Amino acid sequence: MIGRIKFTNFTAFKRLEVKFSSGINVFIGSNGTGKTHILKTVYAACDITKSKKSFAEKILGVFMPSMSQLGRLVTRQKASTRGTVDIFRSNAALSTGKKLHLSFTNHAIKAESSKMQGEKMWGRFPIESVFIPVKETLSNAPGFRSMYNYREVHFEEVYADIIDRALLPLKRGPADRKRREILSRLREAMEGTVKVKNEEFFLRNEQGNLEFSLLAEGVRKLGLLWVLIQNGTLLEGAVFCWDEPEANLNPRILRKIVEILLILQRMGVQILIATHDYVLLKELDLQKERNDKVTFHSLYRDKESKEIQCHSTDDYLQIHPNAIQDTFLDLYDRDVRHNLRTT
């Protein structure tokens, strides 16, 4: 599990430290406050334990700064500046491999220009990880991987990675009870199951096999979850990052999504979510049980320093600032006033 992360002069963050729950971590905040950047950095640190890439190389792949210049990820300032990322595991049983450090200046061009510490020991303890980007990718899977490997295409590495995860063969042996429960809920929500043939994904239902390109994007997202759970990618100890799960999903389906996320958390999957959606936020508050671990992280700009800050809480009512709820309540108030004027 990832315990905390610390940034200095990295992308939008002048100075920021975030401590993570071992369960579900929900990031909210206005656009430009760095929610996705936190998810991408955590994912990059986890992925290199399996891919064996350098941390700097993976950071370049998932962020894709212009001309692949690492220094462009340093917070923009006039003077020469150094950006750093420190990420820590929370596993008390580990005596080594707990910390990963990356440092580079705004003049750095290649990954080799950076300074890294702890990378060798960090990689000795693999972490299964998944990053689901906002845009659905499975409908574009056929041929995408070979094109990505041999051509310069402007796609962040997370898109190629998620296709790789989805195309993994099934895990040996029967699924355990919790995995069967999740698959059952997904089958009900999708009204079918997922089949993979020649790198192409199909929804199998009463109508036969429907290719993903013909399905609503929200259904494709459910299908991706199905595949990742069925092939055993999301198991105990995995780190699961999901950027805006609500995108292209009917709000009614979000209830099912939250049910599944809570079950995954109970299975020992650490989850990081970035969201702008009131329904998803409130469903988590309503559905979580006493022993569930759900932490809300509110990112915001300090009025005086203009720096991004983070307020974390396990209590939904203590989230502040909460732009999502404030906007929803404002909309409700305006609706009431509108109805009073027209009656």
C-alpha positions in Angstrom: 0.0 0.0 0.0 1.0 3.6 -0.5 1.1 5.6 2.7 1.9 9.1 1.6 3.3 11.3 -1.1 5.2 14.6 -0.9 5.7 17.1 -3.7 8.0 20.1 -4.0 7.8 22.3 -7.1 6.2 19.5 -9.1 3.5 20.5 -11.8 0.8 22.5 -9.9 2.2 21.8 -6.5 4.6 24.3 -4.8 4.6 22.2 -1.6 2.1 19.4 -0.9 1.9 16.3 1.3 -1.0 13.9 1.2 -1.5 10.9 3.5 -3.5 8.1 2.0 -6.1 5.7 3.5 -5.4 2.0 2.8 -9.0 1.9 1.5 -10.7 4.4 -0.7 -9.2 7.9 -1.3 -11.5 10.4 -3.0 -10.0 13.5 -4.4 -12.2 16.5 -5.1 -11.4 20.1 -6.0 -11.7 22.7 -8.8 -10.1 22.1 -12.2 -6.4 22.7 -12.1 -5.9 21.7 -8.5 -3.9 18.6 -9.4 -6.2 15.6 -8.7 -5.2 13.7 -11.7 -1.5 14.5 -11.2 -1.6 12.8 -7.8 -3.2 9.7 -9.3 -0.7 9.5 -12.1 2.3 9.9 -9.8 1.1 7.2 -7.5 0.4 4.9 -10.4 3.8 5.5 -12.0 5.5 4.6 -8.7 3.5 1.4 -8.4 3.9 0.4 -12.1 7.7 0.5 -12.1 7.8 -2.3 -9.5 6.5 -4.6 -12.3 7.6 -2.9 -15.5 11.1 -2.2 -14.2 11.3 1.2 -15.9 13.0 4.0 -14.1 10.6 6.3 -12.1 11.6 9.3 -14.2 11.0 7.4 -17.4 7.5 6.3 -16.3 6.7 9.8 -15.1 7.5 11.1 -18.6 5.3 8.5 -20.1 2.2 9.1 -18.1 2.5 13.0 -18.1 3.8 13.5 -21.6 5.3 17.0 -21.3 6.0 18.9 -24.5 9.0 17.4 -26.4 9.3 14.8 -23.6 11.3 17.3 -21.5 11.3 16.3 -17.9 12.1 19.8 -16.7 8.7 21.0 -17.9 7.1 19.2 -15.0 8.8 21.6 -12.6 6.5 24.3 -11.3 7.0 27.3 -13.6 9.2 30.0 -12.1 11.7 32.5 -13.5 14.7 31.2 -11.6 16.4 27.8 -11.8 14.2 25.5 -9.7 14.3 21.8 -8.6 11.2 19.7 -8.4 11.0 16.6 -6.2 8.6 13.7 -5.5 8.9 11.5 -2.5 6.5 8.5 -2.1 6.3 6.2 0.8 4.8 2.7 1.4 2.7 2.1 4.5 3.7 -1.6 4.9 5.2 -1.8 8.4 6.5 -5.3 7.7 9.0 -4.0 5.2 12.4 -3.0 6.5 13.6 -1.7 3.1 12.0 -0.4 -0.1 9.7 2.0 1.8 10.7 5.2 0.1 11.1 6.3 -3.5 12.7 9.7 -4.4 12.8 11.6 -7.7 14.5 15.0 -8.2 15.2 17.1 -11.3 15.6 20.7 -12.3 13.6 22.8 -14.7 16.5 22.4 -17.2 16.4 18.6 -17.3 15.6 17.2 -20.7 15.9 13.5 -20.4 15.0 11.0 -17.7 18.7 10.4 -17.2 19.0 14.0 -16.1 17.1 13.3 -12.9 18.4 12.0 -9.5 16.6 9.0 -8.0 17.0 7.3 -4.7 15.6 4.0 -3.4 14.6 2.8 -6.8 16.4 -0.6 -6.6 14.9 -1.5 -3.2 11.5 -0.1 -4.1 11.3 -2.5 -7.1 12.0 -5.6 -5.0 8.5 -5.6 -3.7 6.0 -5.6 -6.7 2.7 -3.8 -6.5 -0.1 -4.7 -9.0 -1.5 -1.4 -10.2 -4.2 -0.1 -12.6 -5.0 3.4 -13.9 -8.3 3.9 -15.7 -8.2 7.2 -17.6 -11.2 9.4 -18.3 -11.4 8.4 -22.0 -12.5 4.8 -22.7 -9.9 2.8 -24.6 -11.0 -0.8 -25.1 -13.0 0.0 -28.3 -9.6 1.1 -29.8 -7.7 -1.9 -28.6 -7.2 -3.9 -31.8 -3.8 -2.9 -33.2 -3.3 -0.1 -30.7 -0.4 -1.7 -28.8 1.7 -2.5 -31.9 1.1 1.1 -33.2 2.1 2.5 -29.8 5.3 0.5 -29.6 6.6 1.3 -33.1 5.2 4.8 -33.9 5.3 8.2 -32.3 1.7 8.6 -31.2 0.5 11.3 -28.9 -1.1 9.1 -26.2 -0.2 9.1 -22.6 1.2 5.8 -21.5 -1.7 5.0 -19.3 -3.8 4.2 -22.4 -1.4 1.6 -23.6 -1.0 0.2 -20.0 -4.8 -0.2 -19.4 -5.1 -2.1 -22.7 -2.3 -4.4 -21.6 -4.0 -5.1 -18.3 -7.3 -5.8 -20.0 -5.8 -8.3 -22.5 -4.2 -10.4 -19.8 -5.5 -14.0 -19.8 -7.8 -15.3 -17.1 -6.2 -16.1 -13.7 -6.0 -19.8 -13.0 -8.5 -21.4 -10.6 -12.0 -20.4 -9.7 -12.9 -16.9 -8.6 -13.3 -16.4 -4.9 -16.7 -15.3 -3.3 -16.1 -11.6 -3.4 -14.9 -11.6 -7.0 -18.0 -13.6 -8.0 -20.1 -11.1 -6.1 -18.6 -8.2 -8.0 -18.9 -9.9 -11.4 -22.6 -10.7 -10.6 -23.3 -7.0 -10.0 -21.5 -6.0 -13.1 -23.4 -8.5 -15.2 -26.6 -7.1 -13.9 -25.6 -3.5 -14.7 -24.3 -4.3 -18.2 -27.0 -6.9 -18.9 -24.3 -9.2 -20.2 -20.7 -10.4 -19.9 -17.5 -9.5 -21.7 -15.7 -11.6 -24.3 -12.3 -10.9 -25.8 -11.3 -12.2 -29.2 -8.3 -11.1 -31.3 -7.8 -8.1 -29.1 -11.4 -7.0 -29.7 -13.9 -6.7 -26.8 -17.5 -7.8 -27.1 -20.5 -7.6 -24.8 -22.2 -10.9 -24.9 -26.0 -10.7 -24.1 -29.4 -11.8 -25.5 -28.6 -10.1 -28.9 -25.3 -12.0 -29.3 -21.8 -10.5 -29.3 -21.9 -6.7 -29.6 -18.5 -5.0 -30.3 -17.5 -2.3 -27.9 -17.5 0.3 -30.6 -21.3 0.0 -30.8 -21.9 0.3 -27.0 -22.4 3.4 -24.9 -19.1 4.6 -23.4 -20.5 4.0 -19.9 -21.1 0.4 -20.6 -17.6 0.0 -21.9 -16.3 1.3 -18.6 -18.3 -1.4 -16.8 -16.9 -3.9 -19.2 -13.4 -2.8 -18.4 -14.0 -3.4 -14.7 -15.4 -6.8 -15.5 -12.2 -7.8 -17.4 -9.8 -6.5 -14.7 -11.7 -8.4 -11.9 -12.1 -11.5 -14.0 -8.4 -11.8 -15.0 -7.3 -11.2 -11.4 -5.6 -7.8 -11.9 -7.6 -6.2 -9.1 -6.8 -8.4 -6.1 -5.6 -7.9 -2.5 -2.7 -5.5 -2.4 -3.4 -3.9 -5.7 -3.5 -0.1 -6.1 -6.4 1.1 -8.3 -6.4 4.7 -9.7 -9.6 5.8 -11.5 -9.9 9.3 -13.0 -13.5 10.5 -13.0 -15.4 7.2 -12.8 -18.7 9.2 -13.4 -17.7 10.3 -16.9 -20.4 9.1 -19.4 -22.2 7.1 -16.8 -25.9 7.4 -15.9 -26.1 8.5 -12.3 -28.2 5.3 -11.5 -25.2 3.2 -12.4 -23.0 5.0 -10.0 -24.8 3.3 -7.2 -23.5 0.0 -8.5 -20.0 1.4 -9.1 -19.8 2.5 -5.5 -21.0 -0.9 -4.3 -18.2 -2.5 -6.3 -15.5 0.0 -5.1 -16.4 -0.7 -1.5 -16.2 -4.5 -2.0 -12.8 -4.1 -3.7 -11.7 -2.0 -0.7 -12.8 -4.8 1.7 -10.8 -7.2 -0.4 -7.7 -5.2 0.3 -7.5 -3.1 -2.8 -6.2 0.5 -2.3 -8.3 2.9 -4.4 -7.6 6.5 -5.5 -10.5 8.3 -7.3 -10.6 11.9 -8.7 -14.2 13.1 -9.1 -16.4 16.1 -9.8 -19.6 14.2 -9.2 -22.1 14.8 -6.3 -23.9 11.5 -6.8 -20.6 9.5 -6.5 -19.5 11.4 -3.5 -22.8 11.1 -1.7 -23.2 7.4 -2.6 -19.9 6.7 -0.9 -21.1 8.5 2.2 -24.4 6.6 2.3 -23.1 3.2 1.5 -19.9 3.0 3.5 -20.1 0.8 6.6 -18.4 1.4 10.0 -15.3 -0.7 9.1 -14.9 0.7 5.6 -11.9 3.0 5.1 -12.9 6.0 3.0 -11.0 9.3 3.1 -12.0 12.5 1.3 -9.2 14.8 0.1 -10.2 18.3 -0.8 -7.7 20.2 -2.9 -7.9 23.9 -3.1 -5.9 27.1 -3.6 -5.0 29.1 -0.5 -6.4 32.6 -0.9 -3.2 34.3 0.3 -0.4 32.2 -1.0 -2.2 30.9 -4.1 -0.6 27.5 -3.4 -2.6 24.3 -3.6 -3.4 22.8 -0.2 -5.2 19.6 0.8 -7.7 19.0 3.6 -8.3 15.3 4.4 -11.1 13.8 6.5 -12.9 10.5 7.0 -16.1 12.3 7.8 -18.2 13.5 4.8 -19.7 16.3 6.8 -16.2 17.7 7.5 -15.1 18.0 3.9 -14.0 21.6 3.3 -14.0 23.2 1.0 -16.6 21.1 -0.8 -17.3 22.8 -4.2 -19.3 19.8 -5.4 -21.8 19.9 -2.6 -21.9 23.7 -2.5 -22.8 23.8 -6.2 -25.4 21.1 -5.8 -27.1 23.0 -2.9 -26.9 26.3 -4.9 -28.6 24.6 -7.8 -31.3 23.2 -5.5 -31.9 26.6 -4.0 -32.2 28.3 -7.4 -34.6 25.6 -8.5 -36.8 26.2 -5.4 -36.8 30.0 -6.1 -37.6 29.4 -9.7 -40.6 27.2 -8.9 -41.9 29.8 -6.3 -41.8 32.5 -9.0 -43.7 30.5 -11.5 -46.5 29.2 -9.3 
